[in-house]
Amino acid sequence: MTHEEALEIVRELRITSAAHGTVHGDFDRVKAALDGRPDAVAALNALDSAKVEETPQGSAAHRGCREILEYMLQRGVAPDVFMMCALGMADHLRWALRRRPELANSRGAHGIHALNHSADRATAELLLHYGADPNYPIYEAWDWTPVHEAAANGRIDVLSAVCDYGGRIDGPYYCTTPLHAAARNGHAAVVRWLLENGAGCDPIGKGGPYEGRTAQDMAKENGHEPIVAELDGWRPGSSICGLPSVVRVSAGS
């Protein structure tokens, strides 16, 4: 089956958006499509991801829709590096990277870096070991990198791995930081981890919902009061000799 033939079948199936798994019934739509057409799986495997913006499996992988990915795998869709990362298939990923180390810096749907797909520390560390760039700009308008992605998704294990390999958790004063991302999405444990590892509270965000806002502003606007209270306990400080750029305020200060 050629790419063009496969693309026509996938268009007829109309499952690329459903594979995001963000709406009730999306899994059922994907399952029905794969079950209802004998050549559906062959079409997904024949697609050339370099020739399209997004494949159904790429759609599910970058949104981390495990249920849909597992069903695709069960039906015979061949896992690529993005599916492997999203499903935590570390052994498969290790084998793939040994053969083709350049896959560590693969770009998937919408040009999203492979690191952004990592569901756990093991897959993130494999990518990083084989040369993945932890500071690759995913979306420059927001200063977004794999560090931001891990923070936004509440994945401390992935965040820690990415930072162990040089991922930056802070930036200039006018910069959207991982702290902005974690605060916006209500990940209190990630906010605390970032603060304890040197993230500054004061940077002013850039782009989209972050424009002109601090991390505390993001927490307030999204109703995450515990994070607002947490950030209230920190104040800007100096970042000298690697010390944290924020200082914890004690009860007596």
Secondary structure, DSSP 8 states (H G I E B T S, - for coil): --HHHHHHHHHHHT-TTGGG--STTHHHHHHHHHHH-TTHHHHHHH--GGGSS--HHHHHHHTT-HHHHHHHHHHT----HHHHHHHT-HHHHHHHHHH-GGGGG-B-GGG-BGGGG--SHHHHHHHHHTT--TT--SBGGGTB-HHHHHHHTT-HHHHHHHHHTT------SBS--HHHHHHHHT-HHHHHHHHHTT--S--B--SGGGTT--HHHHHHHTT-HHHHHHHHTEEE----TT--SEEE--TT-
